[in-house]
Amino acid sequence: MLTFTIRRLVLSVPTLLFIALVIFLLLELAPGDPLAGQPLTIPDEVRQRMREALGVGQPVWIAFPKWLYQFFVVEPAYMMDALFGTNWAGDQQRVISWQTRSPVMDIVVQRLPQTLWVVGTAYVVAILIALPIGIYSAYRQYSWFDNAGTFVTMVGFSVPPFFSGVLVIVIFSVQLGWFPSIYDTTHEVVDWETFKVQLQQMVMPVMVLALQITSQLSRFMRASMLDNLNQDYVRTARAKGLSERVVVMVHVLRNSLIPVVTVIALGIPAIFGGAIITEQVFKVNGIGQLLITAIQANDLPMVQTLTFIFAILIVLFNLVADVLYGLLDPRIRYD
């Protein structure tokens, strides 16, 4: 397993480099000028110096290695400086946002906690709800619980977040007044009281996201369980006299989790990508809203960095899923 993990990590390097090149070239070909919104009275020589400071107009064979160096060397060095108070980064130039004229990674780090509070919590809640529902629905196929679960999950998967988000705002905020309709991104958790306020404003966006994620995961879990419940090894385990709990929760569940692990692992990068529609509805100032703002403002460094971060997370959690396969199913070996 260790050899397989190391080999996959080594192979992921050229994969990520190719992805980075594709992202960089596609966005470089996109039209746009970071100085388009500047006053026309700015002299041409000043405008040219500003463009050079932002790295605009450089050839690809210069700009691309420079961007990789900034992403993999300069930015980690600045993070180490922030954590340990060292001065490794020095005066090296960082990736600068065209829109805010500030380092891209600083903005990402500021927005990430809000996304993790909402989207990360919703994903954990969805997993905790979806797996038991899928398991019991498969075991009690066509029962009233299975039919009710199928109906609810189909509704949850079919209703878009921009509709369900507005609906819960009207019901729980406007009519009942239980929760705030707008997420306060400036709120800081410092004690128990502020933590309760944070939980209160998280309820509605988490509810909307968890409903959609639960609907998807529970259907995968149910289908995988049904496929394994009819296998020969299940009949053999029952014929040996094993209890029904051991048959279902040990033998069937372990094999059924293999395809579900893929869905869960590949869904984790979406947590860091944010929930774009939900963040827009509830005014959560997270990564998803940051990406939309950067696209609208034609902020290419911000879009390039966020897109490449998503690509890294997808490759990483693909590897995590492959490793978990071997842990869940002893028949899978990578040596």
Long-range contacts (C-beta under 8 A, 24 or more apart in sequence): 1-323, 1-326, 1-334, 1-335, 3-334, 3-335, 4-322, 4-323, 4-326, 4-334, 4-335, 5-319, 5-323, 8-319, 8-322, 9-319, 12-315, 12-316, 12-319, 15-315, 16-311, 16-312, 16-315, 17-68, 19-308, 19-311, 19-315, 20-64, 20-68, 20-308, 20-311, 21-64, 23-304, 23-307, 23-308, 23-311, 24-60, 24-63, 24-64, 24-67, 24-304, 25-60, 27-300, 27-303, 27-304, 27-307, 28-60, 28-63, 28-300, 30-298, 30-300, 32-298, 32-300, 33-298, 34-98, 34-298, 34-299, 34-300, 36-298, 54-96, 54-98, 55-96, 67-95, 67-304, 70-94, 70-95, 71-95, 71-305, 71-308, 75-105, 78-103, 78-105, 79-105, 95-301, 95-305, 96-301, 97-294, 97-299, 97-301, 97-302, 98-297, 98-298, 98-299, 98-300, 98-301, 98-302, 99-293, 99-294, 99-297, 99-299, 99-302, 104-301, 104-302, 104-305, 105-305, 107-290, 107-302, 108-287, 108-290, 108-305, 108-306, 108-309, 111-285, 111-286, 111-287, 111-289, 111-290, 112-272, 112-286, 112-287, 114-183, 114-185, 114-284, 114-285, 114-286, 115-271, 115-272, 115-274, 115-279, 115-284, 115-286, 115-287, 115-288, 116-271, 116-272, 117-198, 117-202, 118-183, 118-202, 118-205, 118-206, 118-209, 118-275, 118-278, 118-279, 118-282, 118-284, 118-286, 119-209, 119-270, 119-271, 119-274, 119-275, 119-278, 119-286, 119-288, 120-271, 121-202, 121-206, 122-205, 122-206, 122-208, 122-209, 122-210, 122-213, 122-275, 123-209, 123-210, 123-213, 123-267, 123-268, 123-270, 123-271, 125-206, 125-210, 125-214, 126-209, 126-210, 126-213, 126-214, 126-217, 127-213, 127-217, 127-264, 129-210, 129-214, 129-218, 130-213, 130-214, 130-215, 130-216, 130-217, 130-218, 130-221, 131-217, 131-218, 131-221, 131-260, 133-214, 133-218, 133-221, 133-222, 134-217, 134-218, 134-219, 134-220, 134-221, 134-222, 134-224, 134-225, 134-260, 135-221, 135-222, 135-225, 135-248, 135-253, 135-256, 137-218, 137-222, 138-221, 138-222, 138-223, 138-224, 138-225, 138-226, 138-229, 139-225, 139-229, 139-248, 141-226, 146-222, 149-218, 149-222, 152-215, 153-214, 153-215, 153-218, 153-219, 154-215, 155-215, 156-211, 156-212, 156-214, 156-215, 157-212, 157-215, 157-216, 157-219, 159-211, 160-277, 161-208, 161-209, 161-212, 161-275, 161-277, 161-278, 161-281, 162-277, 162-280, 162-281, 164-208, 164-211, 164-212, 165-204, 165-205, 165-208, 165-277, 165-278, 165-281, 165-282, 166-281, 168-204, 168-207, 168-208, 169-204, 169-281, 169-282, 172-203, 172-204, 173-204, 179-203, 179-204, 181-282, 182-282, 182-283, 183-282, 183-283, 183-284, 183-285, 185-283, 185-284, 185-285, 185-286, 204-282, 205-275, 205-278, 205-279, 205-281, 205-282, 205-284, 208-278, 208-281, 209-275, 209-278, 213-267, 216-263, 217-260, 217-263, 217-264, 220-259, 220-260, 220-263, 221-256, 221-260, 224-256, 224-257, 224-258, 224-259, 224-260, 225-252, 225-253, 225-256, 227-256, 228-252, 228-255, 228-256, 231-255, 254-328, 254-329, 255-328, 255-329, 257-328, 258-325, 258-328, 258-329, 261-321, 261-324, 261-325, 261-328, 262-321, 265-317, 265-318, 265-320, 265-321, 265-324, 266-314, 266-317, 266-318, 266-321, 268-313, 268-317, 269-310, 269-313, 269-314, 269-317, 272-309, 272-310, 272-313, 273-306, 273-310
